[in-house]
Amino acid sequence: MRDSGLERAIKAAGGVASLARAIGIAQPSVSAWSRIPAERVLAVESLTQVSRFVLRPDLYGSAGDHVKSDIDEIDQLRAAEYGLLSLLMGRAPTADTLSKVAMLKGDASDLGMAHIELAAAATEFDERAISKDFFDLFIGLGRGELLPYASYYLTGFLHERPLARVREDFDMLGIERAGSAREPEDHIAILLEVMAGLARDDFDADFAAQARFFERHLKPWAVRMFADLEISQSVKFYRAVGRVGRVFMELESEAFTLSE
């Protein structure tokens, strides 16, 4: 039986099939949910505009329990950056997502210039071209050009020890994984989404836990993966995503090192 949060999301999305298509997973996976898996909450919230406090009150509490103004502005910006990269790496962007990406602003910093390049690429290519590129890069016929999983980048194989370490930390953070979910938990989009939640203080975890998660699950391979994307043979849009990801991961790595 579906809980009320899931029912609200399905109704807002226009049905189970529409919700599944929007978040890039198979319809039977969504049909099997009794509630929205923790790692999908933020994506469903973004797509349906149904608050995370409604979607999973067991994880986030009620809206009145959270005073988001208490979160440091820098952490809010970091959470937004992680969320953007998670969204773009998790599935092909819709036309609405591309229109929002096209509004990104930047300054003279490396990350600011990368934002400007990404915004320009979002206006240069249409949804169909970018969707095809996403398929070729990450799915392919058999396998894509890039396999954005910690296990693959660290061992050369999927479903290895890095995935087990991610699952250990998911248990520690209280993140539940749906049994019918398609992607292993060490997919870059899932790890980035968790970091967004940590930066927003969505979980009962301190800064040390945030640094530990980054050090264990992103620092050893994420810069290399985004650098590979940056020099891939894809259209300009995903090369621009690669540049944003590489620069941001380098900044985060330096910041966590300085905080030690």
Buried (B, 14 or more C-beta within 10 A) or exposed (E): EBBEBBEBBBEBBEEBEBBBBBBBBEBEBBBEBEBBBBBBBBBBBBBBEBBBBBBBBEBBEEEEEBEEEEBEEEBBEBBEBBBBBBBBBBBBBBEEBBEBBBEBEBEEEBBBBBBBBBBBBBEBBEBEEBBBBBEBBBEEEEEBBBBBBBBBBBBEEBEBEBBEBBBEBBEEBEBBBBEBBEBBBBBBBBBBBBBBBBBBBBBEBEEEBBBBBBBBBBBEBBBEBBBBBBEBEBBBBBBBBBBBBBBBBBBBBEEBEEEE
